[in-house]
């Protein structure tokens, strides 16, 4: 019973993120934001982690990220970071990355 509920909730989260992306492409920011908020509520209620979806929205204003439209992406080579800047609220998120080792 529980696993079935989690499967349905996981599917619902994916659908909501798809709809959020579609709404933002149609310039409906508030609708997109609402879809992301609903997806986050579902994930909290059913304790489903948003592993691969975590970096697709702003944690502060809940806007879906589309690079160039709602997101600025910068890389810093000296400390191996990718910097996401939300263009709606200005929140900055930093993520580390690992450099590829050269094969000899």
N, C-alpha and C positions, 0 to 999 in steps of 0.2 A: 504493500500500500504506500509506504513512505517513498520507496524508490520510484514508484510510478508518478507520485506527485512531483518529485524532484526532476524527473525526465520532462514532465509537462512544463514545469517552471523554467527549466533550462531552455526548452524550445521557445517559450514565451519571451525570454530575455533576448534570444537571438533575433526573433521577429521584431521586437521593439527597437533593437539597435539598427536593423535593416530599415525600418520605417523612419527612424531618426535621421539616418543618412539621406534617405529619399526626400524627407521633408526639408532638410537643410539645402539640398540641391535645388529645391523649388522656392528658396528664400522664405521659408516659414520657420524662423528661428525659435519662436515661442513653442510651437508644436514639437519641434525637434528636441528642445530642452525638456519638455514634459515627458516625451517618450523615454529619454535617458533617466529622468527621475523615477518613472514607473519601473523601469528595468532594475534600477538600483534597489527600489523597495522590494521587488520580487526576490532579488538575490539575497537581501538581508532576511526576509521572512523565511525563506526555505534554506538558508545557510549554504548558498551556492557561490563559490568564489568567482570573481570576474577575471580570472587569470589573464587570458589573451585579450580581453576587452578593456582592461584597466587603462591602457594608454590611448584609448580612442575617445575619451571625453575629459573635460575639465572637472576636477574634483570640487572646485569652488562654485562655479556657476552652472555646471551640468550641461554645457554646450558640447555637441558632437564635434570632433576635430576633423577638419578637411584642410590639409596643408595649403597655405596661400589665401584661404578664405577666413578661417577661424583660428588658424594655428601658424606660428612661425617656428621653423625648425633650424637650429644652429648646431654645429659640431665644434667642440674644442679639442684639438689634438693633444695639447700639453697635459691635460688631466683625463683624457679619454672619456668625454661626456657628450651626450646629446642633450640639448636644452630645448624644451618645448615651452613656448610662450603663448598663452591664450590671448587672442586679439580682442576678445570681448571684455574680460575683466583684468587682464594683465598678470595673471598668476603664472609663476615660473615653476616648471618641473624639470628636474635634472635626473638623467639616467646614465649609468655607467655602461661602457661597452668594452669588449676585449679585442685588442688588435690581433690580426692574423699574423702568425709567425711565418717568416719566409722559409721556403723549402730550398735546401741546397742540393 
